[in-house]
Amino acid sequence: MTNSSIIIGCNSFSGEKLAYFLKKKGIKTLGTYRRKKSKVKIKQFKLDFTKDINLKSNVKNIILISAIHKVEEFCSNEKKKL
């Protein structure tokens, strides 16, 4: 298995920095986003946790870095369907 990773939440501040770092190190990286894609030039796909996830590639590392940081944002999103 090759050295590869998936970053769940690569469009966050920390996720983008990690994606740049891994890309610079030559590690094959996939990224997920909820609203908009990251600026990093890696393969990315929109992730919906209400559906099954089928990856068509072998991934050695899964990095979960997604979160809602502001209480106000959490409260406003609570009323919306995610």
N, C-alpha and C positions, 0 to 999 in steps of 0.2 A: 504494500500500500504506500502510495506517495505521501509526502508531507502536505496535507491539505487541511483547511479550516473553514468553518462557516461561522460568521458573526451575525448573531440575531440582534438586530438593532444597529446596523452599521451607519445609519444616517444621524445618529446622535453625535455629540461632540467627542465623547470618548471612543465611540465606535469608529468614527472617521479616522481618528489618530491611530488607532490600532490597525485599521485596514491599510493605511499608508505604510505603517511599520512592517506589517507582514508582506505587503507587496514589494517593498524595498529589499526584504530578506529573501525574496524569490519563492515565497510560500504561496501555493495556489489557494486562493481565497474566494469564497462565495459570501454574499451579503444579503440580508433581508431588511425590509423597510415596511413601515405601516402606512405612511402618507406620501412621502416623496423620496426619490432615490438620493443616495449619497453622491458627493462630487467625485469620489474616488473611482478610478477607472477599473472596476472589477465587475464580474457577473453578479447581478442583483435581481431579486424577485420579491414581489409583495407577499407578505406572510399573513395568513388569516388563520388564527388558532381555532376557529370553529370548524375547520375542514381538515381532512387528512393531509399529511405532508409526505410526498413521495419524491425523494432525492434520487436522481439518476446517476449519481456519482458517489464514489466512496469518499467519506469524510473522516479524517482521523480525529480532529478536534472540533468540539462544538463550544462556542463562546457566547454566553448569554449576557448581553450588556444593555438590553433594552429596559427602560423604566420611564415612569412619569415623574418628573422632578418637582413640579409645583403643585401644591395642594389645590390651588385655584383651577389648574388645568384638569386635575383629577375630578374635581367636583363638576366641572362643565362637561367633561366627557362621560360622566356617570349617566347623564340623561340621554346621551346619544347611543345609538347602536354602534359597537365597534366592529 
